[in-house]
């Protein structure tokens, strides 16, 4: 009969230690997360536009691969901006409705 494999246990304990030490040292605020989302969307959009211009000026043709990348970058940017705005708007509406109903006023 073979012994118990301690490797998964070791990795899980190490992972728990790293997560606990990471959470103690840094507290990510909402502004930081928004800044990361918007800056990454801006960088991806800028990279897509630059790639299209480089492709057009180098070969006077925009290939399907470049158009695919540009389309994916537009989808990513639309998702980042659209989700953030929609989520914030709907959550604020729900919270306002809750507090208005709690205080006895109706919409």
C-alpha positions in Angstrom: 0.0 0.0 0.0 1.4 3.4 -1.0 1.6 6.4 1.3 -0.5 9.5 1.1 0.6 12.0 -1.5 1.3 15.3 0.4 2.0 17.3 -2.8 -1.6 18.7 -3.3 -1.8 19.5 0.4 1.5 21.4 0.3 0.4 23.4 -2.7 -3.0 24.3 -1.2 -1.3 25.4 2.1 1.2 27.5 0.1 -1.6 29.0 -1.9 -3.6 29.9 1.2 -0.5 31.5 2.7 0.1 33.6 -0.4 -3.5 34.7 -0.6 -3.6 35.6 3.1 -0.4 37.6 2.9 -1.5 39.4 -0.3 -4.8 40.4 1.2 -3.2 41.8 4.3 -0.7 44.0 2.4 -2.9 45.6 -0.2 -6.5 46.8 -0.2 -7.7 47.5 -3.7 -10.2 50.3 -3.9 -13.0 50.8 -6.4 -11.1 53.7 -8.1 -8.1 51.5 -8.6 -10.2 48.8 -10.3 -11.9 51.3 -12.5 -8.6 52.9 -13.5 -7.2 49.5 -14.4 -10.3 48.6 -16.5 -10.4 51.9 -18.4 -6.6 52.1 -19.0 -6.5 48.6 -20.3 -9.4 49.3 -22.6 -7.7 52.4 -23.8 -4.4 50.6 -24.5 -6.2 47.8 -26.4 -8.1 50.3 -28.5 -4.9 52.3 -29.2 -3.1 49.1 -30.2 -5.9 48.1 -32.5 -5.9 51.4 -34.3 -2.1 51.5 -34.6 -2.1 48.0 -36.0 -4.7 48.9 -38.7 -2.7 52.0 -39.7 0.6 50.1 -39.8 -1.0 47.4 -41.9 -2.5 49.8 -44.3 0.6 52.0 -44.8 3.0 49.0 -45.1 1.1 46.9 -47.6 -1.8 49.2 -48.7 -4.1 46.5 -47.6 -5.7 45.6 -44.3 -5.7 41.8 -44.0 -8.4 39.7 -42.3 -6.1 39.0 -39.3 -5.7 42.7 -38.6 -9.5 43.3 -39.0 -10.1 40.3 -36.7 -7.8 41.8 -34.0 -9.4 45.2 -34.4 -12.9 43.7 -34.1 -11.9 41.9 -30.9 -10.4 45.0 -29.5 -13.6 46.9 -30.2 -15.6 44.1 -28.5 -13.4 44.3 -25.4 -13.6 48.1 -25.2 -17.4 48.0 -25.6 -17.6 45.4 -22.9 -15.5 47.3 -20.4 -17.2 50.6 -20.9 -20.7 49.2 -21.5 -20.7 46.8 -18.6 -19.4 49.4 -16.1 -22.0 52.0 -17.1 -24.9 49.6 -17.2 -24.0 47.9 -13.9 -23.5 51.1 -12.1 -26.7 52.6 -13.4 -28.8 49.5 -12.6 -27.3 49.0 -9.2 -27.9 52.6 -8.3 -31.5 52.4 -9.5 -32.1 49.2 -7.4 -30.6 50.8 -4.3 -32.6 54.0 -4.8 -35.8 51.9 -5.1 -35.0 50.0 -2.0 -34.4 53.1 0.1 -37.4 54.9 -1.3 -39.6 51.8 -0.4 -38.0 51.5 3.0 -38.7 55.2 3.8 -42.3 54.8 2.7 -42.2 56.7 -0.5 -43.2 55.2 -3.8 -41.7 55.8 -7.2 
